[in-house]
């Protein structure tokens, strides 16, 4: 069984995306080091938030995928998977996750691609466990795998504190970028700040 590791940066951005739009389904892309997915065990380095309005707009998803691939390559990263969170509190399984078709498309091109589903029941202002469940593509089907949150307790403590302060409002997704091209949906500012904040825990 694969043991995927989620970095504090990726985890924080997935949680922030869902917390910013609690009334919506959200989705995004996951990034790992280039060629890391050749092994079934690797670290999810970053998360790029895509949509909160309409998760099934194929042309916009294709545009976003191309832009993410290009930007990721500049940082020696590659798309390794997909994440989603359902708007319904009780929809916490792969079968109920929005955007499965996009995840399957990624899995066709990326060996050992992963699919992260946010467990709404684990979300809160004082998280005591990871809110992300992971599946990995094995022989053209999704298999539930162990997921480890890097710097587990420290990451949960930092993310809880940031949520209490409303820091999720600073996150932009591709929908925000389409509304105003000045919105940085790669969240460079957040990446920089997160490194400093998480280092304090």
N, C-alpha and C positions, 0 to 999 in steps of 0.2 A: 504494500500500500504506500502511495506517495505521501510525503510529509512536506506540504507547502508552507512557506513562511510568509506572513504578511508584514511588511514594514510599517512602522508607525505612521509614516507619511501617507501611504496608501490607505491604511485603516481610517485615519482621521478624515481624509477627503471623502471616502465612501459614506461615513457616518454624517459628516457635515452636509453632504448633498441630500441625504434623506431627511435630516433634521431641518434643513432650510425649507423643504417642500413636504411637510408631513401629510398634506392632503392629496399628494400626487404620487404616482409611480415615478421612479427615477432610474436612469441607467448610465453606464459609462464603460470605459475601457480600462484594462489592467496592463501594466508594463513590467517587463523583466529585463535583465541583462541580455544582450544579444547572444543568441545560441544557448541560453540557459535552458530553454524548453526541450532541448535534445535529451535532457535528463528528466525523469519524472519528479525529481525533488529540486525545487528552486525557490527563490524569493521573489515575491511580488513587490517590486520597488515603488511603483507609483500608480495612481488612479487618475484618469482623466474624465471628468463629468461631462456627459453628453446632453441628455434631454430630461425635461420634467413636464413638458406640455404634450407632445405626441411622440411616443417612443417608436412608432412604426413608419416614420416618414423615410422611405428608402433612399431617395436622392440625397437628402440632407445627411443621412447616416454615411452614405458613400463618400460625400465631400469631407465629412469629419474624419473618417477612417484614413483617407489619403493624407490629410493634414497631420494627423497623429503619427502615421508611419514616418513621414518626413522629419517631423520634429524629434521623434524618438530616436531615429537613426543618428541625428546630430549629437545625441547624448549617449550613444552606444547602447541604446535600449531597443526593444521591440514589443509589439503587442503580444501579450501572452494569454489574454482572456477578456472576460466581460463580467460586469457586475450589474445587479438590479435590485430594486426594493419595490415591493408592491404597495399600492395605496391602502389595500385592505389589511388591517392589523393582523388577521389570522392567516394570511397567505404568506407562508414562510418556507415553502418547499419549491423545489425545482419545477415541478409540474405547474405550479401557479405563478411562476416568475414571468414577468413581462419580457418580451424580446428574445425568446428562446431561439428563434430563427437566425437572429444576428449572431448569437453565440455559436450556433451550429456552423454558420458560414466561417467564422473565425477558426473553429476547430478543423474545418476542411483544409485550411492552409497552414495551421500551426500545430506541430506535434505536441501532445500533452497539454493542450490548451486547458484553461481552467474557467470555471463559472462560479462566481461568488454571489450568494443570495443573502441579503440582509435579513436577519431575524428580528422582526419588529418587536417581539416580546422582550428582547434583551436590550432594547434601546431605552435610554433614560438619562437623567441628569447625573446619576450616580451609578455608572456601569460597573458591575463586578465580574463580568465575563464577556468574552468576545461576542459581538453581535453578527459576526460573519460566518456563514456556513459555506463550505467549498466542495465542488465537484470537479472532476477532471475527465477529459475525453480519453477513453481507452477503448480501442477497437470499435470506433464509431458509436459509442454510447457513453453517457455520463455516469461516472462512478463516484459515490461520496468518498471523500478522503479526509484525512486528518489535516487540520489547519492550525498552525501555531502563530500566535501574535508575538512578534519580536518585542522584547522589553515589556512583556505582558502587563504586569501590575502598574508599572510606570506609565505605559501608554494609556491604559484605561483611566488612570487618575488624571493625567494631563488632558485627555479628551473630555472627560466629565467636567473638569474645571472650565475648559474653553467653551463647552456648550452652555454652562451656567452663565458665562459672560456674553453669550450671543455671538460668538466668533464665527458661527456658520454663515452669518449674513455676508461675510467677506468673500465667500466662495462664488465663483462664476462658472456656469456651464455653457455648452454650445448654444442652447436656446438664448441665454443672456447675450452671447456674442452676436447672434442673428438680430437681436433687438438693437444692439449698440456695439459696433465693431471695436470700441475702445475697451470693452470688457475682456479681460485676459482670461480666457477659459482654460489656459494651461496653468493658471494660478501661480505664476512665478513668485509673486509677493508672498503668497501663503506658504509655498515651499520653503522660502528663505526664513520666514518667521517661525514656521513649525520646527525647523532644525534647532533654532535658538531656544524656543519654549520647551520642546521635548527634552533638550539637554539638561534642563533644570530639574527634571524629575528622576 
